[in-house]
Amino acid sequence: MTLQQLEYIIALDKTRHFVRAAEMCGITQPTLSAMIQKLEEELDCRIFDRSVQPLVPTKAGLQILKQAQIVLYHANQLKENVKSLKSAYTGNLNMAIIPTVAPYLLPKLLAAIKVDYPDILLKVSELHTNEIIQKFHQAEIDMAILSTPLNNLDILEVPLYYEKFVAYVSPDEPVYQESTISSQDMPLDNLWVLEEGHCLRNQVFNFCNHQVHQSSIYEAGSIDTLVKIVDVNGGYTIIPELHVDLLSEKQKANLRDLVEPEAIREISLVVRYDYVREGMMNAVAESVKKVIPAHMLDARLKKFAIKL
């Protein structure tokens, strides 16, 4: 059994096609087929069911593929760790970020990393929280930036900053006349929220004590869309603090603070517990510190480097 064979079965699982998998691996299709068949013979187990099109993993194959991905992850960790002995800020970094953070953090974060850490090859995917957790379990990403806590024993969380929520209210709404809105007593009528799958949707309802009536809730796919819907259709929505800078001066008049208590989310840098590249984590954290306003940063992040 070789690492190459494990790479071949992972590629075949991703493409479900021998020719495309061979192209992904940079080898010929007969070579890929022969190497996978040899692995199956060594394991005395069929990894793929070739009787259906597109082919699919067998029940045993699913377990083999899952373990193969973890083995490849650790092999890559070993290579990256050797690189870090020469330079802590060199190598590949596969990172994910949630959609309700990406628009405010990612553009400036990419620029900061490019300037300060030019030898880091960064790949970023925008994914929902449940997708990120799944990819951590499958060892497909190195780290992520998302809202915590996750309450997952396999994942290490390093808080980066804390972000308030504010209400964006149409002038036609009765609560527009209020200077503040109680987060515990928010009216759910005419509330626009993000679609299922966004952690921000769950956070909105976590600080609402009212029973949710689905007929009074309208869903959208992005925070910018929510704001535009309120502008045209009335009602109100909840937006994160960093979105405020994207509003016009006229729109900022529609903002109302949420109080009793304040609605705040924690944004963290998260990795698998077996992640070893401390330097990479500090590179991302230092770049975040240049992007996020100082008053929002975690107090420990301001003073200390990350230690694994």
Sequence and secondary structure as in RCSB ss.txt:
>XXXX:A:sequence
MTLQQLEYIIALDKTRHFVRAAEMCGITQPTLSAMIQKLEEELDCRIFDRSVQPLVPTKAGLQILKQAQIVLYHA
NQLKENVKSLKSAYTGNLNMAIIPTVAPYLLPKLLAAIKVDYPDILLKVSELHTNEIIQKFHQAEIDMAILSTPL
NNLDILEVPLYYEKFVAYVSPDEPVYQESTISSQDMPLDNLWVLEEGHCLRNQVFNFCNHQVHQSSIYEAGSIDT
LVKIVDVNGGYTIIPELHVDLLSEKQKANLRDLVEPEAIREISLVVRYDYVREGMMNAVAESVKKVIPAHMLDAR
LKKFAIKL
>XXXX:A:secstr
  HHHHHHHHHHHHHS HHHHHHHHTS HHHHHHHHHHHHHHHTS  EETTSSS EE HHHHHHHHHHHHHHHHH
HHHHHHHHHHH TT EEEEEEE TTTHHHHHHHHHHHHHHH TTEEEEEEE  HHHHHHHHHTT  SEEEEEE  
  TTEEEEEEEEEEEEEEE TTSGGGGSSEEETTS   TTEEEE TT HHHHHHHHT  S   GGGEEEESSHHH
HHHHHHHH  EEEEEGGGGGGS HHHHTTEEEEESS  EEEEEEEEETT   HHHHHHHHHHHHHHS GGGB HH
HHH     
